[in-house]
Amino acid sequence: MNFFRGVIGGQPAGPQPSGAETIQKLCDRVASSTLLEDRRDAVRALKSLSKKYRMEVGTQAMDHLVHILQTDRSDSEILGYALDTLYNIICNDEEEEQDESEDENAQKQADDLGAQFTDKFIQDSENVTLLLTLLEEFDFHVRWPGVKLLTALLKNQCAQVQGVILVSPMGVSRLMDLLADSREVIRNDGLLLLQQLTKGNAAIQKIVAFENAFERLLDIITEEGSSDGGIVVEDCLLLLLNLLKNNSSNQNFFKEGSYIQRMKPWFEVGDDNSGWSAQKVTNLHLMLQLVRVMVSPVNSPGATSSCQKSMYQCGLLQQLCTILMATGVPADILTETINTVSEVIRGSQVNQDYFASVNAPSNPPRPAIVVLLMSMVNERQPFVLRCAVLYCFQCFLYKNQKGQGEIVATLLPSTIDANSISAGQLLCGGLFSADSLSNWCAAVALAHALQDNLTQKEQLLRVQLATSLGKPPVSLLQQCTNILSQGDKINRRGSKVQTRVGLLMLLCTWISNCPIAVTHFLHNQDNVPFLTGQISENLGEDERLVQGLCALLLGICIYYNDNSLENYTKEKLKQLIEKRIGKENFVEKLGFITKHELYSRAAQKPQPVFPSPEQMLFDHEFTKLVKELEGVITKAVHKSSEEEKKEEEVKKTLEQHDSIVTQYKELIREQDSQIQELKEHVASASSQNEQMQTTITQQLAQIQQHKDQYNILKLKLGKDNQSQANTQGDGSHVNGLQTEELTQLREEVEELRKQHTLLQTQLGDKDTLINTLRSEALQTAEGTAGGSDNTELLKELEALRSQVQSQLAEINRLQTERQELLRRAESLDAAPGSEGSTDTAKVAELESRLAAQTSETERLQEEARSLLEGRAGLEQQLASATSTVAILQTEKAKLQTEVQESKKEQDDLLMLLADQDQKIHSLKQRLKDLGETVEDEDDLDARDQTDDDDEEDDEENED
């Protein structure tokens, strides 16, 4: 303990050990001490020395400190000392004051030390994982230094630490929990940590966003006072920018979560905007940047359009326009607001229309566009503000043909209002003012009013300008070329280069893809000599860009020439180039545009951002035009007349094909419209059909319900009748048999009678046949007594006789049954009569009660008819169809049954007769074989008839 007192406390006697020796002894104490208090005191001493002896502590003590973090997890105090010590040796923030000459070198050395110690610490990824685990400790003395240490590691080696945290289970989630800490110090440092963590890593940005970061950050911003809040709001906004910038997934999540609507209150400003604090300016600037991130032109068009729509619907655009027209707003906030409004309305027709309707709060009210253009052409306004206004005007006209037409219309003679300042007047004033920057801005703005709009290019040719008293007006096109030639004569250098570049860009945009404008330009005899003179001269570096633009303008006159002017046809212009300039020299001068250093900078993004006014030479949309035309102009200059003729023919053919394709497209559109109409008709018919089906189903259900009610009533009536009949005696039963059973028995009796008659007929025929055969057999037996064949024949006859006897027995049995059934039927017929004579009174009473029940039944039936009256037609149809089907099915079943029975009986009789015929035939054959004469059946029938006649004669004689 004396040792620690010497290090921490007063000065002991004797020689003092060096810093390295002291640190070595402290490290040994940390490594070897068994008591926790000794280790804690040693780590505390290392912490106090870590700033002064950063190199020594980091070199000797880092491993011991990491070991402390691993083993002494139960003591929060020693963990806090160890984390503070590691932070001091890794962090590069120099708090001690140093001489100015030494600041730079000292900072560089500190950065190198921080990077070295960070590399050493993260060599083992388990150290970072250990640190993430320690952040779960709620103790302030552990969590806060842990947050600071991890932030320092991310600052020094961001990518490596991000990789470890990304693969660590729940690593990002643990860090997100810091935002929910009730201690503001930890929460605020957690914001700084997440800022470093989300830099340049899309995967971590997505995880943080899906850990509900947007909700938490917006809540913190609201709690801290939004734009009036302190640096915590700034940190939240910086973290939001990290999460959203160049991350389409998070942007979509932000929009779908309806977080854009929560941004609107940020921009609510009062009437008194004086005395804004620097923090409020910073906060509002970051908020505007956050809006721009969501609608940046580099985002996908679909995502940008969706965000623009949401911003208009929630009123955010309206709030931004309020700031735009407010007074007392700081210049940098106003500039950034203009840029933000520009990108919110860029390419969105609804937003552009709204912006066109915004008026400034002046007397009289003026459109916001006019007020902004007044700032753009005013040379006393700040340069960045003028660039922002130009960008706003360009975004207002981007893909907005309606807006382009409105701007050009303010220049036409029929729409000029002398009592008010219009956008067209301001553009013309800027175009021809003495300020070269105003010339350039006005020229570019007017070029955007003509971009990809052939109609407005032709309309602008009508604009006439009054130059001076007593002179006729000249066209705007001619005045632009006049300024070019005059400016060239007055001054070829300095600021006038900017003016000529702007006018040349305007002319190139104006006459490109517009043959009528080309004709107007060539109609002035001085224009072509001026262009060729500019291109052919050998000028300095400053004039090369002007030469390239003149070459581009002359090339456009060739490429879009319709040969309407005899002196300036395509062929003659190419000959002029070949004689005055040379084709190769012309192409070389044309290439000066794309080789210019400012060309590539302007081509990167639509917003005009320039370090100084002198570098403001190229417009983004114009760079697209140059890229499109440079190649085709070069080919057009080198082509011969024959090739051009061939191209003309090909163009005509293509135009014919295009016309045919157009006709087919129109036909297809008509057919599509017809198909659509038919689909709509089918859809309506289907819906009507479904409605009808629903109605029919409902009506059927009602009918079934009424039927059920009718059946219930009918059943109830039947039960009442039955109960009455049971009390008075069962009049509907006779001898225990109902009327239906009696009818069935009568039918069975009738059927048995028919069968009996048929069987008697068959039996008579068979008896006749048997008698005939018997007589023949006897005769044969007398003629040929003792024959073996006769014996067999007699056996067969006996068998046949026995069969006949069995059939006779069956017939007798059927006759007996018939007699019994007849007696039973007679008894059934006689029974009601006898009982009727004895119970006449009872029957009369039953009939009276039955009449009462019948009247009640009729009344109920009338009620059922009244209920069914509304559905009579449909019920009749259903009943008719049902009855028809039932009748047909019944008749079909009856016919099928009768056919089957008839077939069966016929088959049985046929089989029986066939067997008997076969046997008779075999017997006859045998008799014939025995030599006996056998008569046919016809002879037998004739003989039988003769015998019958003889018998009748004998009987008559006897009488």
C-alpha angles and dihedrals in degrees: 000000000000087000092057091046089055093051098042103024133038132338115277122215120264133038115336118236118238122257093255092051092049092050090048091053091048091051090050090050091051091050099044107032116107096191116084092218092057092051091046092053091048093051090047089054092049089052092054091051097041096090098046095038099032096149095048096045092046093048099045107026107039096089092046091050092051089050089053089054090053100045108028098054092135096064112069094188096060090043090055092050092049093049092047090051093050090048092052094053095043101040116091098203108120110209098173118090116246136181115276093241090055098042097087096047093044092050091049091051091048091051090051092050092048092050092048095050091044090054090049092050097048095043084095106049088201088074091063091045089051090052091051089052091052090054088069089068109103094206109114093221090059104035099047098051088042091057092048093048094050090048090053091049090052092049092053101039107011102165097047095047091045089055092053093047092047093057094040112102110253089351097138092040091057090053092048089057088068090073090062094053111121091216106089094208092060092041092051094047087046088059090054089048092052090048090059092041095054098047111124097339113113094184093056090043090057093048092049091048093051090049086073094262095148093056094047095046094048090049091052091049090052093046092050093052104266111244091359091057128105135250092303089069089051091052091049091050092049089052091049090051090052091051097047107033112103091348109115093180093057091042091055091046090050091051096043090049090060091240092136088070090057091059094066097081089057091072100048105123128179131229093263107065098162123120101028112180120237090245091054091051090050093047094048091046090055091046090054090049089052090055090048091052089060094051101031115147089233091065121091112281093238094052092045092050092049092051091047090053092050092049091053094045095050093047097248093126091050090051092051091050088053090057088046093058097036123109127236095029112145114257097242091049090048091050093049091046090054090051090048094050088048094060094040090059099035110123094349111117095196093050092044091052091050092049090051088057095052114110129197116241094250134122107275096021114244129197114263090236091059092048091050093048089052088059092047096056093041108099092200092066120095115273095236090051092052090049090050092051091050090051090049091052091048092050090048090057097039107120088342109124090167091057092044090054092050092052094047090045090062088064097050118100095237094057103040113121113201093199097059138045114246132194091249093055092050092050092049090047091051092044093058101031125115093249110093093203090055089049091053095044093047092047092050092045091051090047089056089053087061099039111133091341114117093178094058091045089058092043092053089059087071094062112112125192129203108226103182141335116290095018125103118250119263129212121260089243092054093046091054091053091045091055089049094054094041093047089051091054094045101044133353096185142053124023095351089073088069091052093050093046090053093048092047091051089050092050093047091050091044100052098034112111090001113102092182091058090047089054091050091050094049092045088076104082093210098058101073095045089049092052095046091047091052093048097045097051122093104232135167131275093274092057097047092085091052089050091051092050091048089052090050091050092050090047091053088052088057099042097046096036115129092194091240092135112066095207095049108041121146092261095049093048091051090050089050091053092048092051101039103030112008124239095253092047090048092053090046092053090047089056091058089083099062092039092059113110094229093052095073091045092054092046093060101073138000097241113093104232116168130167092221138005092252091064093054099107111118133055121212096232090047090057088058090052092050091050090051097046105035095079097042092048091051090052092045092054093050096045121105125228092256092054090049091051089052090049090050090053091047090049091050090049090048091048090052089049090047090052090051091047089048091052091050090047090052090048090049090049090052090048090047090052090049091048089049091051091048090048090051090048091049090047091051091046090049091051091049090048091051090049091050091048090050091049092048091049091051092047091048089051090051091047090050089049091051090047090051090050091048091049091049090052091046091049091048090051091049091051090051091051091047093051091050091048091050092053094052098039130277103285095170095060125074119192089339092304124110124222092258091056090049092053090048091051091051091052090050090050091051091049091049090051090055092047091048092052091049093048091049090053091050091045092053091051091050093047090053091049092048093049091050092050091046093054091047090049092052092050090049091048091053092050096047107028118182096019116148091221091056089056092055091046091052090052091053090048090052090051090049090048091053090050090051090050091053090050090050089052090051090050091050090050091051090048090053091051088048092054091048092050091048091053091048092049091049090051090050091050092049098046100072092050094054095046091044090060092054100040102041093128094051092049091051091052091048091050092053092050090045089053090053091050090047092054090048089050091051090051091052090046090054090053090050090050091052090051091049095044094095091054098039098118096050092042091052091052092048093044092047093050092044094048092046091052092046093049092048092047092048093048091045092051092046093049091047090050093049092046091050093048092047092049091048094050092045091049091050094049092044091051091049094047092043090055092048093046089050092051093046090048091051091049092050090049091053091048089051090049088053089055098254123141111242121192123216123247092259091058090047091051091050091048091048090052091050091049091050091052092049092051091051090051092050091050091050092050091050090051 
